[in-house]
Each structure stands twice: as C-alpha cells, then as structure tokens.
Amino acid sequence: MFDPIPEAAAWAIVLLPLGSFAVIALASLLSSSGVRLWRPAWSGYLTILAIAAALGLSIWALDSAIQNDGHAVGFAPHEWVTVGPLTVDIGFRLDGLSALMLVVVTGVSLMVQVYSQGYMAGDPGYSRYFAFMSLFTGAMLGLVSASNILQLFVFWEMVGLCSYLLIGFWFYRDSARRAATKAFLVTRLGDLGLISAILLIWWQTGELDIARIHELVLGGAVAGSVVAFFAGGVFAGAAGKSAQFPLHVWLPDAMEGPTPVSALIHAATMVAAGVYLVARLFPAYALAEEAIATVAVIGAVTALMSALLGVVMTDIKRVLAYSTISQLGYMMAGLGSFAFAPAIFHLFTHAFFKALLFLGSGSVNHATGTFDMRRMGGLARHMPVTFATMTVGALALVGLFPFAGFWSKDEVLAVAWDERPVVFWALLVGVFLTALYVGRMLFLTFGGQYRSGEAGEHGHAPAHPHESPLVMLLPMVLLAGLAATAGFTNLGHGVEHLLAGALPAEGEELAAEPHFRFGIAAASMAVGLAGLAVAWVVYGLQAVSADAVARALAPLHRLLERNYYLDDLYEGVITGRLVLAGVAQGLHLWDRYVVDGVVNGIAQAAREAADRLRLAQAGQPQVYGAAVALGVVLATVIVLLANP
C-alpha cells in the first residue's frame, strides 16, 4: 500500500500525454520549417515514456481508491470560468470507476505504443502518428477523470477529434478520408443528444458537478420526466461513441486507420467512453425505467445484430470490429439490466483481449500483406507466437474457463437472468455467434495452407510469411497474460466491490448485486463450445461447404453482407437524396441570402459611414472645435435630463 496520491500527481496522469503531444507537435513544426532538432524516433520514445509514467501514477491512484473502498477521494474542484449564473469548475474525480479506467487506458495504450514502434516503422507520418496518439490517450484520461459533466464533454469532443485524425491518418486514401468523415458525422449526431442533456440538467438544477447531480436526482429534487429525458440524451451520445444500433455504422469503416489505432479505439478509448458515461450517470438510469429499459433493449439488439455480421465478414479487422460492437452491446445490455459492476468488469477484461486480437491482426497483416482471411491460412506454422496469443484472446472473447471473459461475461448473464430474462436469452445466443465467428477467424487464418497474401497497408506482399519482430510480439504476449488472468482479480468480488463504491449510497442500492451461478456458467460454456465445434466442422474439417451454407441461406447472407442495408439507407437515401435535395439546398439559400446578406450589408453600411465620416477629417481646426463644443452641449443636456 502506498500513501494516498496527491492531487498534483493525479492531474499529471492527464497532463503527461498532453504534454508529450505538445512537445512532438512543436518539434515537428520546427522540423518542417527547416530546424532539424528532432528525430522522428524520439516521438515514439517520448510517447512511451509519458504514457508509462502515467500508468505508474494510475496504479498509485488505483491503490488510493482501493484504500478508500472505491469511494471518491476528496479533491476539491477549482473554479474555471463564471459567466452570469453559470459557474464552471474543473476537478479530478478519483473513485473506483475512474481509477480502474485510468489503469485500463494507460495500460492498453502503453502496449499499443510499444507495438507501434515496429508496425509504423518507416511511415512518413511517424511523428504525426505519435502526436495524435498522445493527444488521444490524454483526452480519454481527461474524460474518465472529469468531475463535472461539462468538463467531461470537452474531453469527449477531443476524443472524437482524435478519432477523426487517426482514422483518416492516411488521408491520401479516399477510403480513409471517407471513413474519418463518416465517424465524425455519425458520432456528432449522437453528441447533439448529449449536449441537450447537459443543457437540460443545468437549466433544471443549476448544477454541472456529477456528484451534485447524483444527489439531486436521488433526493427527488429533479422531476422524473426531466431525469428520463436527461438519461435519454446522455444515451444518445453514448450510443454514438460506443457504436450502438442504429449509430454503429461508422465503426467498421474506421478500420481504414492504422491497426494499432484500431486496437486503441476498440479496446480502451473511444468506444469505451460511451459505456463509461452511462455507468458514470447510472443513478439517473436506475430511476428512469423507460431510459434503462431502452439501454437494455438497444444493447441486446446491438449484441445480436453485430455478432451475425461478424460471421460473414472476410476482412479480419472487420470481424473484430463487429465483435467490438457486439461486446459493447453486451455491456450496455448489462447496464440496462442493473448489472452495473459486472458490465464495467466486462469492459475491463474486454480491453485486454480485444487489444490483443487487433494487434494480432496487425501481426498477420505484417506477415501476409493482407487483412483478407481468404488470402491467409496455414499461419500457425509460420507465426507460432502470434497464433498462440491470438488463440488466448479468442478463447477469452468466447468466455471459456479460465480466461478473463469467462468471469465477466457470466456475471452479466447471471444478473440478466434475474432482472431481464429476454435480454439473457438474447445474450446467450450472442455467445454462440461469438464462438462461431471467432472459430471461423482462427481456422481461416491459421489453419490449412498459406494462400499467398497480397499487398496490404504497407504495400508489400511477403512470399513467405514470417513472425513479427520482438517489439510487436512483446506487447501481445503481455496482453495474452492479462487476457488469461485478469478475471481472477475479481475473486471474492473485489473489483466489483471497488466499482460499487463509486456510486452514491442510495445509487448502490439500486444496482443489482453481482453473483456467480454455476448453472449459467456451465450453460454459457456449453453454448460457446458448440459454436467453436460448428466452426471447426465447417472451416476446419470442411465437412460442410461454407459456400453451400451461404447459398442455402442466400437472402440472410445477402442481408448481412449489405449490413442490413443501413449504409444504403443513410448514404443513399437520407444524405444522398433527402438531405441534398431538401435540407442542404435550404441551408445553402439561408447561408447565401441571410448569413452572407447580413454580413455583407453590415460591411457595406460601415464602408459608406466611413466615407461620410472621412469628410469630417478635413484638417480644419474650426471644424474640430465646433464638434467638441457640440459634444459638450449634448453631454450637458443628457446629464440634466437624467438628473433634473
């Protein structure tokens, strides 16, 4: 046990990555202007050093939260700005929830940055990449430690900006630009709900501090309808960031960014932000039955819908992308079933095995030059470390004993069985589908014979696949260890007790008590093994033709390949026809005749007034004297009229 962390050290967790971003950005700017004082490799070293230091401080912060039984450590907020009745404070909230998230974000980010040393070697945007990654990490750390909802929103938007910059990192590719724009616009749509919720709660309570909002909501000082609308608006923002149906469409396209970026986005930063936000404001949901039921239903629908899509994808990163959406739906369904602590515990374990799987996909791309699983095969012989670590991550994702996913997934199922049986059955079907697409991924990638690969992200196609360098393998091995053992940290419900301490006393009573049921765990294991067995028969033994199955289920297969036609609806109908034909034209006319008209009119009036006033500046003293005398007379008259 350490002494409690001081506030300055806690703030350093956020400021270290932000500082490394500032240094790299300034050095890169000087280098581009001809001042050669900085080597690109130093950008990676500085980022790793800053995030490693932040991880050390995060562990100290977690220890402080443990000593305080998960309750908030009392750091007083600091006044930031006051405008009329609005006073905005900034503060660092340290409790069991934020402390756990700090360790997850810094730990996974550190592994990703080390891995990136090998994966991004030779890329012309090397320094820019690490600058953005530093900013991304710092923004997420600021988000999870914010003490008030407006401060959280500032970092929330920074996370969205960084995702745009990193998804579109290779901006010279049209697909990357389009994917970045799509992610930005779809998440902004959800953010309209979040900013509306912030305005609503401040209008009704005059408060932005999260702890005070909890007190007012739980104390009955806020009307139930206001709480419901507030929770609904917050969930809209969370659904955008965490890719919940129907705002999930941006996440698969986000695979256009570098693979380490995908690992960070899908494991510990952007998509985790939405789940964290719902958990942070859980008391509002617990008191608004309509809102929390919506979270449960949307989460269950997302989990099932995305798992089905994962079964038909041929790009390994897209399989993992839909897997992420499905698991996020799982977490949201857990929160909607009052499984507060189990859902966040699943977020904790998921971060390690999903980061591992994405880094593994980058490793096989490094060896084969492709993400298309149909061009892989036989890699188990050529890449034994990658194969072993990805297998560990896959089994943890399925939720088999003793891997990490087993412990967190089954506790969500146990609570859902008690609270929302329909959600339980939906999630159990999701377990089977998860095992099916995970098994398919493993057999297509590592089984059979090598199928030649092709030119990939870095433009090369190795004739003979090879294992990745040590700098890429070491983070994967460490993450595999966490994917295998992280579940044991909750023996005796220690992690869940820590998380429960983050809730107010009244809010803790509203959350379902986590528990483990052997029968549910056994059923979940059996379903997962059944899914792996089906994948083995179809893709391993090839006893059943996958093409024959696709032809037999042609309508469903076509529906899944087209993503339920949602992209056609959004891009072809809504934005392509309705918006361009109607709204966009109306906005164009408004901008041209109203906005430009007002601006141009003011400018024209100012120019004409200046032309007339210019005549008064004739250089004649008598004119100036007359003007002064007239001004004195007018001032005297005004004073006498105001004070007769």
N, C-alpha and C positions, 0 to 999 in steps of 0.2 A: 504494500500500500504506500502510495505517495502522499505528500501533503496536498490539500486541495489546490487546484490550478488557479493562479491569479487571473484577473480579468485581462490584463495586458497579454499574457501568454495565450489566452483563449482567442483574443482578436487576431493574434499572429497566425492562427490556423488559416484564417481567411486572407490575411494580408500577404503572406508569403507567396502563394501562387500569383496573386495580383501583382505583387512586386516583380516577380520573375517575368511576367508578361510585359510590364513597363520597361524593364531593362532590355529585354530582347527586342521589343518594338523600337526603342530608341537606337540601339546598336545597329539594327537592320536599316533604319532610316539613315543613319550616318554612313553606313557602308554603301548604300545605294547612291549617296551623294559624293562618293569617292574617298571617304575617310576609312581606310582599312585598319580598323582597330579590333575587329571581331571576326572570329571564325565560326562558320555555321555549326560545327560540332559542339561549340560551347553552349549553344542554345539548348541542346538536349541535356547536357550536363547540368546546366543551371535549373532547368525544369525539374529534373530528377532530384536534385539537391533540395529545392524548395518544397517539393511535394513530400519527400522523405522526412524533412523536418516537420512539416505539417502533420504527417502520420504519427510521428513521435509525440507531438503535442496532443493529437487527437486521442491517443491511448491514455495520456495523462488525464485528459478531460473525461474519458470514459471511466477511468478509475475514480475520479471525483464524483461522477454521477452514481456509481455503484456505492460509494461510501454514503451517499445521500439517499439511498434506496430508490433511485430513479427520479426523485422529486427535483424541482428546479433549484439550481444553485443561484443564490440571490445576488445577481449582478444588476445594479441599478441602471435604468436607461438614461441616456443623455439627450438633452434637447437638441434637435437638429434645426428645425425651422418653425416659425409661428407666423401664420397669415390669418388675421382676424380670429375667428373662433377655432381655427384649425391649428393644432399643435402636433408636430410630428417628432417623435423621439426615435432614436436608434439605440438598439441594445442587443446584447448577445444572450440568447436563451440556451441554457445548458441544462438538459434533463436527460432521462433515459433514452427518449426517442431521438433527440438531436445528437446525443453523444454516440449512439450506435451508428447513425447515419454518417457522422463525421469520419468514423473509422472505416466504414464501407467505402465512402467516396475517395478518401485519400489512399486506402489500401489498394483498391482496384485501379485507381488512376496511376499509382506508382508502378504497378505491374505493366500497365499499358505503355507507359513512357519508356520503361526499360526495353520492352518488346519493340517499340517503335525505332529504337536505335538501329536495329537490324532491318526492319521492314521498310523504313523510309530512307535507308542509306542511298545516297546518290540523287535523291529527288531535288530538283532545283528550288523547290519551296520549303526546304528543310527548316530554316529558321522561322519562317511564317507559320509552319505547322506547329512547332512547339510553342510559339507565342500564343496561338489560338487555344492550344490545349491547356496552357497555364491559365488563360482567362476563363476557359470553360470550367476547369476544376475550381478556381476561386469563386466563380459565380454560383456554382452548386453548393459550395461550402457556406457562402453567404446566405443562400436560400434556406438551408436547413437549420441555420442558427439564428435567423431573424426573430426578434421578439415582438414585432408588430407586423400587421398584415400589409401595410403599405411598403415597408422596408422589404418584406418578402417579395412583393410584386416587382420592385426594382430589380432584384436579383433574378426573379422569374423571367423577366424580359431579357436580361443579359444572357441567361441560359438559351433562350430562343434565338438571340442574335448569334451566339457562338455556334449553335447547331447549324444555322444557315451558312455561316462562313466555312464550317468544316465539311458539311455535306457537299457544298459546292467548291471544295478545296481545289479540285482540278477543273477550274472554271472554263478552261478552253474546250471542255467537252460539253456539247449541247445537253446531253442527258444529265450531267451533274448540275448544270445551271437550272434546268427544269425541275429537278428533284429538290434542290435547295429552295427554289421559289415556292414549290408546292408545300413543302414542310412549313415554311414561314407563313404562308397564307392560311393553311388549314389550322395551325395552332393559334394564329391570331383570331380566327373565328371563335374558338373556344375562349380566348382571353377576353373577348367582349363580355362574356358572362361573368368572368372573374372580376373585372373592373366594375361591372354593375353591382356585383355583390358587395364589393368594398365600399362603393358609394352609398349603397342602401344601409349597411350596418353603421356607417358613420353618421348618416342622416338620422337614423333612429336612436342611436346611443351616444354619439359624440366621441366614440372610442375607436381606436385602431389597435391598441395593445391586445395581443392574443389572449393573455391571461385574464384581462378585464372583460373581454368578450365572453370567455367561458363563464366567468362569474355572473354576468348579467343574463346570459342565456339560461344557465342552470338555476338561477334565482327567480326566474319567471318575470324578469323586468322587460323582456322583449316579447312581443306578440308572437303567437305560434305561426301565423301566416308569414310574418317577417322572417322568422327562423327558417321556414320552409323555402322561401324564395332565396334567402341568403345561401342556404346549403345547395340549392339547385344551381345558382350562379357559380358557386365555387366548383361544383362538379363539372360544369361545362368547361371551365378552364382546365381542370384535371383530366377530363376526357380528351381534350386536345393534346396535352403534353404526353399523357400515358396511352395514347392511341386506342381509345375505346370506341366501339361502334357508335355512330357512323363516322367518327373522325379519325379512323385508323388508317386511312388510305395513304397518308404521307410516309408511314414508317417503312414499308418495303422498298419504296423508291429511294429512301435515304441510304440504301446500300451503295449508292454511287460514290460516297465518300471513301477515304482510305479505311481498310479493315480495322485498324486499331481504333479509329474514331467510332466505328460501329460497335466495337466492344465496349467502349466507354459510354456511349449513348444508351445502349441496350442493357447495361448492367448496373450502372451506378449514378448516372447523371440525369439526363433529360426525362426519360420515360419513368424513372423512379420518382421524379418530382411530383407528378400528379397523385400517385399513391400516397406519398408523404403528406401532401396538402390535405387530402381527405382525412388521413389519420390525425394530423395536427388539429383539425377542427372537428374531430369525431363527436364531441358532446352536442354540437348543433345537429348532426345527423341522427344521433341517438334519440333526440327529442322530436324529430320531424319524420314521422313514419313514411310519408309519401317520398321524401328525399332518400331515405336509407333503403327503401324498397326499390327505388329506381336504380340506385347504385348496385344492389344485388342482381337485379334483372339484367341491366346492361353488362355487368361483369360476367354473368353466366353466358349470355348470348355471345359476347366477345370471345370468351374462352372456347366455346364450341365452334363458332364460325371460323376462327383463325386456325384452330387445330385441323379442321378439314382442309383448309387452304394449304397448310404445311405438307399434307400428304401428296399433293400433285406438283409441287414446285420442283424444278430441276436444278436451279441455282442454289448452291449450299447456303449462301448468305441469306437468300430469301426464305429458305426453310427455317433458318434460325430467327429471321425477322418475324415470321408468323408465329413461331414458337414464343418469342418475347411477347407479342400481342396477346397470345393465349394465356401465358402465365400472368401477365398484368391483369387480364380479365379475372383470373383465378384470385388474385389478391383483392381486386375490387369486390368480387362476389363475397370474399371472406369478410371484408369490412362491412358490406351490406348485410351480412348475417351476424353482425355484432362480434365477430371474431377479431377484435382489434389487435391483440398481441400476436396471435398466430399468423395473421396476414402480414404484419410487419416482420415477423420472424422469417416468413417465406421470402419476403423481399431481401432480407439479409442473406439467406442461403443462396437464393437465385442469383445474386450479384456475382458470386464466385464461380458457379458452374456455367453461367451464361457468358461471362467474360472469357472463361477458358475455352468454350466452344467457338466463340468468334475468333479468338486468337488462333485456335486450331484450324479454322477455315482459312485464315491468312497464311498459316504454315503450309497447308496443302496447295494453296494458290502459288506460294513462293516456289514450290517444287514442280508444279504442273503447268503454271501459267494460266489456269482457268478456274472458274468457280462452278462450271457446269459438271455436275456429278456424272453425267453420261460420258464425259471425256476423262474420267479418273479411273478408279478401280485398281486393285492389287497394291495399294499403297502401304498396307500393313507390313509387307516385307521390306520396303524401301525406307519407311519412316516409322520405326517401332516406337519411338518416344511420343511422337505426335499421335499415333494410333492409341497407345496406352492412355495418354492423358485425355484425349477426346472420348474414349470409352468411359473413363471415370466420370467426366462431365455429363455424358449421355445418360448413364445409369442414375446419376443424381437428379437429372431432369425428369426421368421417368418416375423417380421416387422409390427406388428399391433399397431395401435394407442392406448395409448400414449407412448408405450415402446421405448427404445433407438434406436433399429434397424429401427423403422419406419422413423425417421428423417434422418438418414444417408443413408439408402438404397434408399429411394425415390429421394434423390437429385442426387445420381449416375444415377438412371433411367432417371431423367429429362434431365441431360446433355447428356446421351447416346441417348435419343430421338432426340436431335438436331444434334449431331455430327455423330453418327453411329447407324442408325435405326436397322440394322441387329443385332447388339450387344444388343440393347434394347429388342428386341423380345426374344432373347436367354435368357437374364437375367430374363425376365418376366416369361418364362417357368420354370426357376430355382426357382422362388418364389413359384410356385405351388408345385414343387417337394420337396422343403424345408418344406413347410407346411405338405405335405403328410408324410415324414419320421419323422418329429417332432411329429405329431399326433400319428403315429404308435408307436413311442417310449413311449409316455405318456400313451397310452391305454394299451400296453403290460406290462408296468412296474407297473403302479399304479391302473389300472382297474381290474375288475374281482376278482378272488380268488387267494390266495397265492399258488404257485406251488412248494413249498418245498426247493428251493435253492440247493446249493451244496458247496463243499469245494472250496474256492477261493484263493486269493492272500496270505492270512494268514493261510490257511489250516484248516478253521473251517466252519461249515455249521449250523448256528443257526436254531433250530426247530421252533422258534417263532421270526419273525423279530421285530426289536426294533429301536427306534430313536437313532441317533448318539449322542455322548457326546457334551456338550456345546462348547468345544474347536474346534470342527468341524463345528457345526451349526452357530456359530457367524460369521465367515468369509462368509459363504453362505448367511446369512441374509444381511450383509453389501453389498455384491456383488449384491444381488437381488435389494437392494435400488438403486444402481448405474445403474443396467440394466433397471430399471423402469424410472429413472430420468435423466440419462446422456445426453439424446437427447436434453433436454431443455437448456443445456449450449450453444447451437448454435442459440438460438432465436435471431433474428437480425443479423445472420451470424457472430457472434462474434468469434467463434472458427475458422471458415473458413477464416475470415479476418486475424486472428493471423497466420494461416498456410500460407496464400498467402504472408505475409511479409517475409517468409523465402526464397522466390525466389528473384533473381535479378529483377530490374525494368523491363528490357526487357523480362525476362522469365515470369514475372507475366502477361504480356500482351498476352503471348502465351497460357496460361491456360484458359479454359472456365470459364465464370463467373457462380458461383453456384446460383441456384434459385430453388424455390419450386413451383410445379404445382399441383393444387388441383385435376385436372382430372387424372393425372398419379398416384397420391397418392391413389385416390379412386379406380382406376383400380387395382393397386397393392394389396390394402386391400381386394378387392373382390376375386382376384385370391388366395390370402393366405387363406381366409376363405373357399373358395371352396376346397382347399387341405385338410384343417382340417376336413371339412364335409365328404370328401371321407374316410379319416382315421377313423372317428367316425362310419361311416356306416360299414366299413369292419372289424375294430378291436375293436370298442366299442360295437355297436349293434350286430355285427357279422351277419348282414343281408345278406351279401355276403361272401362266403367262401374264405379266403385268399389262401388256397391250390388250390381251383378251379381256381382262377385267375392265380396262378403260373403255373398250368398245361396248361391253355389256352394260356399262353404266354411262353411256355416251352423254345423255342430257346433263346428268350431275357433273360429269367430268368437264364438260364444256362450261357449265356454270361456274365451277371452281377455277378453271383456267382463266376465266374473264373476271375473276374477283367479284362474283355476284353482279357483274355489270355496273358496279358502283362508280368505277372510273369513267365509264361511258356516260353515266348519268351526270356526274359532276362536271367533267371536262367537255363532254359533247353537247349536253342539253343545257345544264344550268349556266355554266360560264360561257359555253360556246354560242348558245342561241338566246336564252332569256336575258343574260346579263349584257352581252354585246349588243343585242338588238334593242333592248329597253333601257336598263339601268345605266349602262355605260354611255349611251347616247344622251340620256338626260343629264348625267354628270358632266359630259363634255359641254353641253349647252349652258349649264349652270356656271361652269368654270369660265367659259368664253365670254358670256354676256353679263353675268353677275359679279363673279370674283374679279375677272380682268376689267370689267366695266367700272367697278368701284375704284380699283387701284389706279387705272388709267385716268379716271375722272378726277381723283384727288391730285394726281400728278399734274394734270392739265390746269386745274384750278390754282395749284401752287405756283406753276410757271407763269400764269397770267398775273397773279398777285405780285409776284416778284418783278415782272416787267413794269407794273404800275408803281410799285414802291421804289424801283430804281430811279424813277424820275424825281423823287424827293431828295435823292442824294446828288444835288446839283453843285455842291461846294460853295453855296452862298450862306454866310453867317446869319443874315437876317431871317432866312427860312428856318434855320435851326433854332434861332432864338424864339421865333413865333411858335414853333412846335413845342418847345419847352414851356412857354407861357401858357399855351392851350392845355398842356398836360397838367400843369399846376392848378388851373381853374377847374378842370374836370375832376381832379382828385379832391379839391376842396368841396365841390358840390356833392360828391358822393359821400364824403365824411359827414357833412351837415345833414344830408338826407337820412343817413344811417343812424345818426345820433342827434336828433333835433334838440 
